[in-house]
Each structure stands twice: as structure tokens, then as C-alpha cells.
Amino acid sequence: QVQLVESGGGLVQAGGSLRLSCAASGRTFSSYAMGWFRQAPGKEREFVAAISWSGIDTYYADSVKGRFTISRDNAKNTVYLQMNSLKPKDTAIYYCASTGSTNSGTFLYYDPNYRYWGQGTQVTVSS
């Protein structure tokens, strides 16, 4: 069992930055690929970024490529999402998720492939 707790959300002006953190319980954290998804009001949840269990491979949605960076610290059981150059359209609830597996590649783009989810953290970008 893996429990995930996100933090770091908040209100920021357009062009600003935030760093989200996701703290995981469970000693097998380092074995699992991790991802970030987001859901804006009235919209479906969408993929944002993912990282392989080793941290070597990262994946991004086109909408955030070049602005967001995903990383992980397996010693701290934590995954991060550094968000720069934020835009109002980035406003959403951001969810951290764990696949519960070592799968990588396009597998990580799809939320049904994630077994564990956090409760989400709100990010609001004002214009």
C-alpha cells in the first residue's frame, strides 16, 4: 500500500512559479514510476508529467513542456513538480499518483495505469 500527500499548491500570478511536493509512504516508493495529473473545473483529468522509478526518464504533456520539471528523491520518498512561467490555464487541482509498477514510456500517460492517488492540491494562477 502506498499513501500519497501533496503540498505546495497556492495562488500565484501569471509568470510566477510554484513547486509541488508529493510525499509517499511505503518502502517500495523507489520501485514505482510516478506521475502528476491535473483537473480544471468542468474538465477531465489530464496528464501533466511522469518520471520513471529510477528518475532517469521523464515525460511531459506538450502544454507544460519547457515550463515544468518533474523530479524525485527516493531517499526522501518524495516526487516534485517545479512549475515555472505559470499561466492562468494551469489553474487546476494537481494530483500525484503512483503506478505501483516499474512500467515506463507511454504507459505513464494514462491515469487508469496508476494505482495510488493523492488527495490533490489546488493551484490557482491569476492573470
N, C-alpha and C positions, 0 to 999 in steps of 0.2 A: 504494500500500500504506500502511496506517495501523497503527501499533502502539500499544497502549494499556496503561498501567501504573497500577493503582490503589494507593492508600495511604491511611492514616488510620484503618483499622479497629482494633478492640481490644475490651477488656472494660470495660463501664460499668454503673453501677447504674441501675435504673429511674428515670426522671425526668431523667437526665443527657443530655449532648449529645456528639456527635461530628461532625467534618467530614471527609468523604471527598474525596479528590482523584483525578483521573484525568489523567495526563499523556500527551499524544498526540504521536507523531512524524509527520512529513509536513507539507509546507507547505500542503496543502489542508484542514487541520483546520477552518479558519474557514468553509469552504463546506458543512460537513456538520452535519446535525442529530445530536444526541447523546442518549443515554438511560442510565438506571440501572435495573437489574433486580436481583432477589434470589431466592435459592433456599434455603429452610429444609430441614432434614433430613427426608427422606421426602415432600417436596412438590415440585410442579412449579415451575419458574422463573416468576416473576411480574413484571409491570411495576411500577416504582416512580415514576419521573419522567422527563421528557424536556424538551429545550429545542431550539428552532429554531436554524438556523445563525446567525441574527443575534442571538439571545439575547432577542428581543422576546417571543416566545411560549413559555410554559411549560405543562406538562401534568403532572397528578399522579393517582396512584391514590387512590381515596376513603379508603383506610386510612391514608394519610400526609398528606393534605391538611390544611394548617394547622399541621403539625409539621415537615415537611421543606421545604427550599428548594433548588432547582437553579439553578445559575448557571454562567457561563462567562467566561473571559478569553481571547479569541482571540489577544491579543498574547503570551500565555504558553502557548498551545496546551493549556489546561487547563480541565476542567469540574469543578465542585464539587457536593457534596451535603451541605448543612448539615442535620443531624438533631437536632431538639430534642424534649424530652419523650419520650424513648425508652421503649419498653415491652418486656417480655420477648418478646412476639410479633414484635418487629422483628428478633430473632436470626436471622441468615442469612448466607450468603456473598453479598456485593454485587458485581455486575458492571457495569462501564462498557462501553458499546457505541456504535459509530458506524454511522450508516446508510449512509455513503458516498454520500449524496444530499442534496438540499435539500428533500425532501418534509417536510410538516408535517401537523398535525391528527391525526386518528385513526390514520393510518399509523404513527405513532410508538408506539402502544400494543402493537404485536405484534412479538415477538422475531424471527420469520423475516425481518422487514424490515430487520434490522440486519446489516451485512456484516462488521464487525470487532468483536472482543470482547477484553476484558482477561482476566487470569487470575483475578481476583476477590480480594476482601479480606474477612476474617471479621469480623463484628460480633456480639458477644455481650452481651446485656442481662440482668443478674441482677436477681432480684426482692428 
